[in-house]
Amino acid sequence: MSGSFNDFSLAQDLYIATLEAGYNAPTPIQEQVIPAVLEGRDILGAAPTGTGKSAAYLLPILQKLIQYGPKVGERKVTALILVPTKELAVQTRNFILEFAARLTVRTTLAFGGVGISPQIQEIRRGTDIVIATPGRAVELLERKDLALDNLSFCVLDEVDRMLQMGFLHDIDAVTRRISQNCQIMMFSATITSDTARLGGRLLRNPLTIDIQQKKQTFTNVESVKCNTLFVDKDRKRKLLLWLLKEIKFSKALIFVNSKGDADRLGRDLTKANLEHVVIHGDRTNADRQRAAELFQRGSTPIMVATDLAARGFDVPNLSLVINYDMPTSTEVFVHRVGRTGRAGTTGQAFSFCDQNSKHFLQRIEDTISIVPEVFPWQPFHSDKIEEMDPQESYERMKAIRDRETDRREASEERRALEVKEVKPLEEKPRPKVKKVPRKERVVPTKTGSKVEGRRPKVTGKGKQKASRPDNKVQKNRGKRH
């Protein structure tokens, strides 16, 4: 095991920048990935959030750039990094800026929701590393604005999440364009059957690294104090306001389960005069970027978010995470709470458990080694919910969902009946108008007679014979006086 980044024989400027970024000793996944990548091996790596996966693949890529130099040519890049979301793309670019602070490395962000023209211009001017979402990468390839023929590195970060989001076809479209000499690295929180199947198709004799244990745990759980607060659903808002007032924090990230709940909770915080930002999938890219920057800089101390911010969203000095809505799975719980207590810091996590989420809490406690401590001295504590049977909570939640389903189906049936009852007005057919041919009649003229209804006689070279004006009045007819 290496005890220092200097043991990897990194270039001096890269090593110093790594130390300046606060990386003193490599994590377990970095100890295994960095030397393997420098040797040219493909990688299939799995490690929980916050273990340094990004540095594990970025440092050897930057080292290779220093050794061999950038690729010269329009639309040619050295490394392509595919990530599931825009937020993770921005975070990865920030890591590169830290590690390459003493280097000349050009990076380009490419994701949807914004204009593609500036991204194309950056690539055409020349770039070393492209960080893209799968859909935008395919679009650039189809427009022939991105060339992968001479690509040296292809990284699929959080590949398990990309597969969950339906990016498999886009990943295949991208990887088909790269050469056989390209080094491919795949990283995820867990190695699922889908991840292993994709790795079997793409990777050549890969080094498989699994930092996960059989029982899912936090790598940084020792620095995070987890608490459970049992509270009635109608009193959760009051408990949140009390907690934000009583607990000292530098930044607080509040998670909810839906976009509507995020907006409603944001309005409640506005009424309480608490400065905050809200981020979820329905907000525009510009709004999400602005909110993330305000929160990361510390200009706004509170953020309300959906699980969009649970992965790939690194916030320095985040001391408090609040699960306003209990996570529905252990994996989501791990990623939410893993936002705090990172890089040697300590943090706190509070999870609100109401009468409809006790079974979620039991599921989490059964699958992680750390059981969140009960926080009974808060003024809104509910003994009834604490003593509730998780099965009863499950039945309550199931009944609520069944009622919502019945209500939705009844509403759809009423709308269908209303459409049948309201018959559209029958349009009367328009009477057919008979075309009566114009009758020919002889009209006397000064020079003889002519027949109306006939086509004028054509003389000469197909030109109509013009009649000569008889007087000045006829000559000037139609002119405006």
C-alpha positions in Angstrom: 0.0 0.0 0.0 1.3 3.4 -0.9 1.5 6.0 1.8 1.9 9.1 -0.4 0.9 10.4 -3.9 4.6 10.8 -4.5 5.0 7.0 -4.6 3.1 7.0 -7.9 5.9 8.9 -9.7 3.6 11.8 -10.6 5.1 14.8 -12.3 6.3 17.5 -9.9 3.7 20.1 -10.8 0.9 17.6 -10.6 2.1 16.3 -7.2 2.4 19.8 -5.8 -1.1 20.7 -7.1 -2.5 17.5 -5.5 -1.1 18.5 -2.1 -2.3 22.1 -2.5 -5.8 20.7 -3.2 -5.7 19.0 0.2 -5.0 15.4 -0.9 -2.3 14.2 1.5 -2.6 10.5 1.3 -4.4 8.2 -1.3 -7.6 6.5 -0.4 -7.9 2.7 -0.9 -9.5 3.0 -4.4 -6.8 5.5 -5.5 -4.0 3.2 -4.3 -5.3 0.5 -6.6 -6.6 2.5 -9.6 -3.8 5.0 -10.2 -0.9 2.5 -10.8 -3.2 0.2 -12.9 -4.2 3.1 -15.2 -0.6 4.2 -15.5 0.2 0.6 -16.6 -2.5 0.8 -19.3 -5.1 -1.5 -17.7 -8.9 -1.2 -18.1 -10.7 -0.7 -14.8 -14.0 -1.8 -13.4 -14.2 0.0 -10.0 -16.9 0.2 -7.3 -16.7 2.3 -4.2 -19.1 4.3 -2.1 -19.6 8.0 -2.5 -16.9 10.2 -1.1 -14.0 7.7 -1.5 -12.1 9.7 -4.2 -13.1 7.9 -7.4 -12.7 11.1 -9.4 -9.1 11.7 -8.3 -8.4 8.0 -9.0 -8.9 8.3 -12.7 -8.1 12.1 -13.2 -4.6 12.0 -11.8 -3.3 9.3 -14.2 -5.0 10.9 -17.1 -3.3 14.2 -16.3 0.0 12.4 -15.8 -0.3 10.9 -19.3 -1.1 14.3 -20.8 2.1 15.6 -19.3 4.2 12.7 -20.6 2.9 12.6 -24.2 1.3 16.0 -24.7 -2.1 16.9 -26.1 -3.5 15.6 -29.4 -3.0 18.1 -32.2 -5.9 18.6 -34.6 -9.4 20.0 -34.8 -12.0 18.0 -32.8 -9.5 15.6 -31.4 -9.4 14.9 -27.7 -7.3 12.8 -25.3 -10.0 11.9 -22.8 -13.8 11.6 -22.8 -15.5 11.4 -19.4 -19.2 10.5 -19.5 -21.3 11.4 -16.4 -25.1 11.1 -15.8 -25.9 14.8 -14.9 -24.8 18.3 -15.5 -24.0 18.8 -11.8 -21.5 15.9 -11.8 -19.9 17.2 -15.0 -19.3 20.6 -13.4 -17.9 19.0 -10.2 -15.5 16.8 -12.3 -14.3 19.9 -14.2 -13.7 21.6 -10.8 -11.5 18.7 -9.8 -9.5 19.0 -13.0 -9.0 22.7 -12.4 -7.6 21.9 -8.9 -5.2 19.2 -10.0 -4.1 21.0 -13.2 -3.6 24.4 -11.5 0.1 24.3 -12.5 -0.6 22.8 -15.9 -2.0 23.9 -19.3 -5.0 21.6 -19.7 -8.0 22.5 -21.8 -11.4 21.1 -20.7 -14.8 21.3 -22.3 -18.2 20.7 -20.7 -20.9 19.3 -22.9 -24.4 18.7 -21.6 -28.0 19.4 -22.7 -30.4 22.1 -21.7 -28.1 24.8 -23.0 -27.0 25.9 -26.5 -24.7 23.5 -28.3 -22.9 26.1 -30.4 -20.5 27.4 -27.6 -19.5 23.8 -26.8 -18.8 23.1 -30.5 -16.6 26.2 -30.7 -14.6 25.1 -27.7 -14.0 21.7 -29.2 -13.0 23.2 -32.6 -10.5 25.5 -30.9 -8.9 22.5 -29.4 -9.5 20.7 -26.1 -7.8 17.9 -24.2 -10.6 16.6 -22.0 -14.3 16.5 -22.8 -16.7 16.0 -19.9 -20.2 15.2 -21.3 -23.5 13.6 -20.6 -24.2 10.7 -22.9 -27.0 12.3 -24.9 -25.0 15.5 -25.7 -21.9 13.3 -26.6 -24.0 11.4 -29.1 -25.3 14.7 -30.6 -21.8 16.0 -31.0 -20.7 12.7 -32.7 -23.7 12.8 -35.1 -22.9 16.4 -36.1 -19.2 15.3 -36.6 -18.0 17.9 -34.2 -16.3 15.4 -31.9 -13.7 12.9 -33.1 -13.0 9.8 -31.0 -10.7 7.9 -33.5 -7.5 8.8 -31.5 -9.1 8.8 -28.0 -6.7 7.6 -25.3 -9.1 7.4 -22.3 -12.8 6.9 -22.0 -14.3 7.1 -18.5 -17.8 6.1 -17.5 -18.4 7.6 -14.1 -21.4 6.5 -12.0 -22.3 4.1 -14.8 -24.9 2.4 -12.6 -26.8 5.6 -12.4 -26.5 6.2 -16.2 -28.0 2.8 -16.8 -30.9 3.5 -14.4 -31.5 6.7 -16.3 -31.8 4.8 -19.6 -28.5 5.9 -21.2 -27.5 2.4 -22.3 -28.1 3.0 -26.0 -26.2 6.3 -25.9 -23.3 4.7 -24.1 -23.2 2.0 -26.9 -23.3 4.7 -29.6 -20.3 6.4 -28.0 -18.2 3.4 -27.3 -18.7 2.0 -30.9 -16.8 5.1 -32.2 -13.6 4.6 -30.1 -10.6 2.6 -31.2 -9.5 -0.7 -29.7 -6.4 1.0 -28.2 -8.5 3.3 -26.1 -8.2 2.6 -22.3 -11.7 2.3 -20.8 -12.5 2.9 -17.1 -15.9 2.2 -15.5 -16.8 3.4 -12.0 -20.0 3.0 -9.9 -21.2 2.9 -6.4 -22.0 -0.8 -6.7 -21.3 -3.5 -9.3 -24.8 -4.6 -10.4 -25.6 -7.3 -12.9 -26.2 -4.7 -15.6 -22.9 -2.9 -14.8 -21.0 -6.3 -15.0 -22.7 -7.2 -18.3 -21.7 -3.8 -19.8 -18.2 -4.2 -18.5 -17.9 -7.6 -20.0 -18.7 -6.1 -23.5 -16.5 -3.0 -23.3 -13.5 -3.9 -21.1 -10.4 -6.0 -22.0 -8.9 -8.0 -19.2 -10.0 -5.3 -16.7 -8.8 -4.9 -13.1 -11.9 -5.3 -10.9 -11.8 -3.2 -7.7 -14.6 -3.5 -5.2 -14.2 -1.4 -2.1 -17.8 -2.2 -1.0 -18.3 -4.6 1.8 -21.1 -7.3 1.8 -23.0 -5.1 4.2 -23.4 -1.6 2.9 -21.7 1.0 5.1 -20.4 4.5 5.0 -16.7 5.0 4.4 -17.0 8.3 6.3 -19.7 7.3 8.7 -17.4 7.7 11.7 -17.3 11.4 11.0 -21.1 11.7 10.6 -23.4 11.6 13.5 -26.8 10.2 12.4 -30.0 10.8 14.3 -33.6 9.8 13.8 -36.4 12.1 14.8 -39.9 10.6 15.2 -42.5 13.3 14.4 -46.1 13.4 13.2 -46.3 14.3 9.6 -48.3 17.5 10.3 -45.6 18.8 12.6 -42.6 18.2 10.4 -42.4 21.8 9.3 -42.3 23.1 12.9 -39.7 20.6 13.7 -37.5 21.7 10.8 -37.7 25.4 11.8 -36.9 24.5 15.4 -33.9 22.3 14.2 -32.5 25.0 12.0 -32.7 27.4 14.9 -31.2 25.1 17.6 -28.4 23.3 15.6 -25.3 25.3 14.7 -24.3 24.7 11.1 -22.3 26.4 8.3 -24.4 24.9 5.5 -27.5 22.7 5.6 -28.8 20.5 2.8 -32.5 19.5 3.2 -33.7 16.5 1.1 -37.3 15.9 0.1 -38.8 13.1 -2.1 -40.6 15.2 -4.7 -40.3 18.4 -6.7 -43.6 19.7 -5.4 -42.5 19.1 -1.8 -39.3 21.1 -2.5 -41.2 24.1 -3.8 -43.7 24.0 -0.9 -40.9 23.7 1.7 -39.1 26.6 0.0 -42.2 28.8 0.4 -42.3 27.8 4.1 -38.7 28.8 4.6 -39.4 32.1 2.8 -42.3 32.8 5.2 -39.9 32.1 8.1 -37.4 34.6 6.7 -34.7 31.9 6.2 -32.4 32.6 3.2 -32.3 29.5 1.0 -32.2 28.1 -2.6 -34.2 25.3 -4.1 -33.0 22.8 -6.7 -34.8 20.0 -8.6 -35.3 18.7 -12.1 -38.0 21.1 -13.2 -35.8 24.1 -12.6 -33.9 25.4 -15.6 -30.2 24.7 -16.0 -29.4 28.4 -15.4 -31.4 28.4 -12.1 -29.8 25.2 -10.9 -26.3 26.4 -11.7 -27.0 29.7 -9.9 -28.4 27.9 -6.9 -25.5 25.5 -6.7 -22.9 28.2 -6.9 -24.6 30.3 -4.2 -24.8 27.3 -1.8 -21.3 26.1 -2.5 -19.8 29.5 -2.0 -21.7 29.9 1.3 -23.6 33.0 0.1 -26.8 31.0 0.9 -26.6 28.7 3.9 -29.6 26.5 3.2 -30.5 24.4 0.2 -33.7 22.3 -0.4 -33.2 19.6 -2.9 -34.5 16.4 -4.3 -32.2 13.4 -4.9 -30.8 15.2 -7.8 -28.2 16.6 -5.3 -27.7 13.3 -3.6 -24.9 12.1 -6.0 -22.2 14.0 -7.8 -22.8 17.2 -5.8 -19.8 18.1 -3.7 -20.2 21.0 -1.2 -17.2 22.1 0.8 -17.8 22.5 4.6 -21.3 21.0 4.5 -22.0 20.3 8.2 -25.7 19.4 8.3 -27.9 17.1 6.2 -31.6 16.8 7.0 -33.8 14.1 5.5 -37.1 16.0 5.7 -38.6 13.0 3.9 -37.3 9.6 4.8 -35.3 8.0 1.9 -37.1 5.1 0.3 -34.0 2.9 0.0 -30.7 2.3 1.7 -28.7 3.4 -1.3 -30.5 6.8 -1.4 -29.8 7.2 2.4 -26.1 6.4 1.9 -25.7 9.0 -0.8 -27.7 11.7 0.9 -25.9 11.5 4.2 -22.6 11.0 2.4 -22.8 14.6 1.3 -21.4 15.6 4.7 -18.4 14.4 6.7 -16.2 14.4 3.7 -12.4 15.1 3.4 -11.7 14.7 7.1 -14.5 17.0 8.3 -17.3 16.1 10.7 -21.0 16.4 10.0 -24.5 15.7 11.3 -27.5 14.0 9.7 -31.1 14.1 10.9 -33.8 12.0 9.4 -37.5 12.7 10.0 -39.6 9.6 10.5 -43.4 10.0 10.4 -46.2 7.5 10.6 -45.9 6.7 6.9 -42.2 6.0 6.7 -41.4 3.8 9.7 -41.0 0.8 7.4 -38.4 2.7 5.3 -36.4 3.3 8.5 -36.4 -0.4 9.4 -35.2 -1.3 5.9 -32.3 1.1 6.2 -31.4 -0.1 9.7 -31.5 -3.7 8.5 -29.0 -3.1 5.7 -26.4 -0.8 7.1 -24.1 -1.4 10.0 -24.7 2.0 11.6 -28.1 2.5 13.3 -29.1 6.1 13.5 -29.5 7.3 17.1 -33.0 8.4 18.3 -33.3 12.1 19.1 -36.1 12.0 21.7 -35.5 15.4 23.4 -36.8 17.5 20.6 -40.1 19.2 21.5 -42.2 17.4 18.7 -41.1 13.9 19.5 -43.8 11.2 19.0 -43.7 8.1 21.2 -46.5 6.6 19.2 -44.6 6.6 16.0 -41.4 5.4 17.7 -43.3 2.4 19.1 -45.3 1.8 15.9 -44.9 -1.5 14.1 -43.2 -1.0 10.7 -45.8 -3.3 9.1 -48.5 -0.9 10.3 -46.6 1.9 8.6 -46.3 -0.1 5.4 -50.1 -0.8 5.4 -50.8 2.9 6.0 -48.6 3.9 3.1 -50.1 1.2 0.9 -53.6 2.4 1.7 -52.7 6.0 0.9 -51.3 4.9 -2.5 -54.4 2.8 -3.2 -56.7 5.8 -2.4 -54.7 8.0 -4.7 -54.9 5.4 -7.5 -58.7 5.1 -7.0 -59.1 8.8 -7.0 -57.1 9.2 -10.2 -59.0 6.4 -12.0 -62.3 7.9 -10.9 -61.3 11.3 -12.2 -60.3 9.8 -15.5 -63.7 8.0 -15.8 -65.6 11.2 -15.0 -63.7 13.0 -17.7 -64.4 10.2 -20.2 -68.2 10.4 -19.4 -68.2 14.1 -19.8 -66.6 13.8 -23.2 -69.3 11.3 -24.3 -72.2 13.4 -23.0 -71.1 16.5 -24.7 -71.9 15.8 -28.3 -70.2 18.0 -30.8 -72.5 20.2 -33.0 -73.1 18.5 -36.3 -72.0 20.7 -39.2 -74.5 21.1 -41.9 -73.1 20.3 -45.3 -72.6 23.3 -47.5 -74.9 23.5 -50.5 -73.2 22.7 -53.8 -73.0 25.7 -56.0 -73.4 24.9 -59.7 -71.0 26.6 -61.9 -73.1 28.3 -64.7 -71.1 28.9 -67.8 -70.9 32.5 -69.0 -73.2 33.1 -71.9 -71.7 34.5 -75.0 -73.3 37.7 -76.2 -72.4 40.1 -79.0 -71.5 43.6 -77.9 -71.3 46.4 -80.5 -68.1 48.5 -80.7 -66.9 51.4 -82.7 -64.9 49.2 -85.0 -67.5 46.4 -85.3 -68.5 43.9 -82.7 -67.0 41.4 -80.2 -68.2 38.4 -78.4 -68.0 38.3 -74.6 -67.1 35.1 -72.9 -64.6 34.0 -75.5 -60.8 34.1 -74.9 -59.1 37.0 -76.7 -57.6 36.3 -80.0 -53.8 35.8 -79.9 -51.8 37.1 -82.9 -48.2 37.3 -83.7 -45.7 35.5 -81.5 -48.2 34.5 -78.8 -48.8 38.0 -77.6 -52.2 39.5 -77.1 -53.0 42.2 -79.6 -53.2 45.5 -77.7 -56.0 47.9 -78.5 -55.0 51.4 -79.4 -56.5 54.1 -77.2 -59.0 56.3 -79.0 -58.6 59.4 -77.0 -56.7 61.0 -74.1 -59.3 60.0 -71.6 -58.9 56.3 -72.4 -55.1 56.7 -72.6 -54.9 58.2 -69.1 -57.5 55.8 -67.5 -56.3 54.3 -64.3 -53.7 57.0 -63.6 -54.0 58.8 -60.3 -54.5 62.5 -60.6 
